[in-house]
Amino acid sequence: MRLEPVADPGWTRTLGLPALALGGTVAIAMALALIAGSNPLAVLGLILKGAVGSKFALLETLNRATPLIFTGLAVAVAFRAKLWNIGAEAQLYMGALLAVVLGTGAVALPSVLLIPVLMAAAITGGALMLLGPAFLKTRLGVDEVVTTLLLNFVMILVVSMLLEGPMKDPMGMGWPKSERLVPDARLPRIVTGLRLHWGFGLALICAVLVWVMQTRTTLGYEIRAVGLNRRAAAFAGIPVTVVVIKTALISGGLAGLAGFSEVAGLKGSLTLDLSPGFGYTGIIVAMLALLNPLGVIVSALFVAGIFVGADSMSRAAGVPTYIADILLASALLLMVLAIMLTRFRVVRG
Amino acid sequence: MPEATGARAVLRLRNITKRFGPLTANDAITFDLHEGEVIALLGENGAGKTTLMNILFGHYTADEGEIEVFGEPLPPGNPRAALEAGVGMVHQHFTLADNLSVLDNIVLGTVPLWRLRSGRGAARARIDQLSRDFGLSVHPDAKAGALSVGERQRVEILKALYRDARILILDEPTAVLTPQETDDLFATLRKAVALGLSVIFISHKMHEVLAISSRVLVLRHGSLIGEVVTAETDRHQLAHMMVGSEIVAPEVGGAAPGEVLLRLRDVSTLPVGNAVGLRSLSLDLRAGQITGLAGVSGNGQAALADLIAGEAMPETGDLEIAGAGIDTWSPRAALDARIGRIPEDRHRTGTISDFTLSENSVLEAYEKEPFSKRGWFDWAAVDKHTRAIIARYDVRCPGPDARIRLLSGGNMQKLILGRALEADPTIILAVQPVRGLDIGAVTYVQSRLIEARDAGAAVLLISEDLDEILTLADVIHVISEGRLSPAFTRGTKTPAELGVWMAGQGFEEAAGHAA
């Protein structure tokens, strides 16, 4: 067996295969539910109901999707340039950290000024966090997969140290958490009374901005050129190193915004469980979206829905929430396979 | 059928057909190879020569047809079968392990790895015998990495002979050789057929085919167009069969050289990896003149091309453009100095395969108006520009929004040519601009370069194809191990004389005279 490229994949191929992948994911979920001793259709229904079945469920899914849109965009932007940023988790925490440092009373400004200042700080923090690995890559050829991945653990330990030490909330009854943001630093809710904050709106705006950047600006063109063929880009005079650094700043900044949005929109303070792996899940989100910034919105909603739905299903049906992880993993693997098969066909002999 | 009578057929191909999707790469190809003859397989790039050989070697399975070697049917799809039946292949790209000796390279694969060290005495004696019989002189203990291209090819042939090959297939064997080395190869092949071996010689160079073969089989678009006895044919007939129509060679009128637009003075560059650097090289490129750079591959052509394209700086020495020295040097600086560049590798360097034609057409100018203003693209302007190139340079394509990897090599090259020439360059760097193109595209690209010269551009043509240099260049330099020969005016040197320089001997002689 070998692969032959498909010259011109038709619509049936480009849409049908991903649809099949999605169907396969559902089938796997049902098989797992059966193994766990439940009615597969009921489990599926409960996941769906838990994700979008009520106003509360839907808002919870949107809230959960918000950081995933940011980290998904961060990964999508970087991967376009073949800058393998696995460190969105660390960049997220750095963004949250700076927002908390400045937003807990250090800077006294009215809300309309304070929020942009904190956003800028979070973007800068996330960007700087990726700048080091990007320089090591362009100057010394150090593999950024290793550096960004390891920085995640470094960053978690730094945050842990700060929360146990200088940043520990004196009123926190001994829990490792920071002081709360001042009220002016908090992101308002989109609709009063409903648990959905403006971080979601900000994430949508960022997705559109990144899409515009990629399709309409010379920077987006440079990023795509560098990602697709570094050699040809350099030959044509595209400053490859500068482009990689710019990409790193944008990617890190977006991940930093995720941290700001979680702290200012949802949690109010920095804790060690601020992110249950949003940085890593961002990679799945970006890959499922085929690195398309607008697709990131859709795939983030899909991934968030599965998480929220599985949580709720687990309480009702007693099937473990691990089913959500397996679902996402199989969705990703099947999708990658489907994408490969849109471009190549398998031939015998 | 015109063929040598009486001789035994050692290889028979019957109705070999291979399809790749809608493309028929081989269409019912039938021929015999007889004992003790050289047949030539002649055809343009993409005519199906390589596919046919891949079927013979079991890399592909034919959709229809069968192959017989020495009267036995050859099982399809088994790469070892052909080897064991006595068919040896010398590939276009050599397959030697650089860190092993010649002896080890030859023996490798014939004995199990753990026995590689034993029986070397016998192997050495056998290789010495084969070297003498076939006139293939190489030192068995030399490291393969240290060999010249010609020597490497001899090792490849020895490898096949060592495996008792009775049928030798050579795929474009002369592409990397000097004219003298080509003569040596032909001498070896003549010895081989005198000893009863049979040879299939794959080429697209007509004069070589005429010099070595007894019969010529011409392939075009996957079909066997015809078979002629070499003694009864000529270049003209072969070319006609190959292309299917009359070929009009590009008209090269007299040149009117003007001032020096680009000057290199005593430029040296450091070697990059295995590639040779430049050694105190001086070169003038004049307006209205094509300067041809001949030489065997890997003698510093890449270093010189990188330098002029803006990818490398001189380590020592000066680079002057239009009489002025350069402060900064980069691809963009080269483009700003109005150097049009046609790179050697159009797939990996010249274009981005997954970009559209539009995106590729502005690769060197996307940051300039009208294509973009203050960082924002004007895709309508890009589209207009691309359509103009497509129309003016006869790029056959589905449209400006098609991905460029769908284009044939010739059309890709026309787009690159259009991109370079539309920027109105005063200096043109063309590295192997027609390699791998079909004859129609070759003529087109060459005519455009001549037009650019006539319009006053200084053209540097770097090519490993001596015929191309001899046809197009007004002055010829030979590069060897990073050194540059004096300038030879058109028509003052024969291929053999240039070959002496290509082999590096001219330099020593010149140095000897100077001393």
Chai-1 contact restraints between the chains, C-beta under 6 A:
chainA,res_idxA,chainB,res_idxB,connection_type,confidence,min_distance_angstrom,max_distance_angstrom,comment,restraint_id
A,R216,B,F377,contact,1.0,0.0,6.0,A-B,restraint_1
A,T217,B,G375,contact,1.0,0.0,6.0,A-B,restraint_2
A,T217,B,W376,contact,1.0,0.0,6.0,A-B,restraint_3
A,T218,B,Y366,contact,1.0,0.0,6.0,A-B,restraint_4
A,T218,B,E367,contact,1.0,0.0,6.0,A-B,restraint_5
A,T218,B,S372,contact,1.0,0.0,6.0,A-B,restraint_6
A,T218,B,G375,contact,1.0,0.0,6.0,A-B,restraint_7
A,Y221,B,Y366,contact,1.0,0.0,6.0,A-B,restraint_8
A,A225,B,I352,contact,1.0,0.0,6.0,A-B,restraint_9
A,L228,B,I352,contact,1.0,0.0,6.0,A-B,restraint_10
A,L228,B,D354,contact,1.0,0.0,6.0,A-B,restraint_11
A,N229,B,I352,contact,1.0,0.0,6.0,A-B,restraint_12
A,R231,B,R348,contact,1.0,0.0,6.0,A-B,restraint_13
A,R231,B,T349,contact,1.0,0.0,6.0,A-B,restraint_14
A,A232,B,T349,contact,1.0,0.0,6.0,A-B,restraint_15
A,A232,B,I352,contact,1.0,0.0,6.0,A-B,restraint_16
A,F235,B,T349,contact,1.0,0.0,6.0,A-B,restraint_17
A,A236,B,L363,contact,1.0,0.0,6.0,A-B,restraint_18
A,A236,B,E364,contact,1.0,0.0,6.0,A-B,restraint_19
A,G237,B,P331,contact,1.0,0.0,6.0,A-B,restraint_20
A,G237,B,R332,contact,1.0,0.0,6.0,A-B,restraint_21
A,G237,B,L335,contact,1.0,0.0,6.0,A-B,restraint_22
A,G349,B,T61,contact,1.0,0.0,6.0,A-B,restraint_23
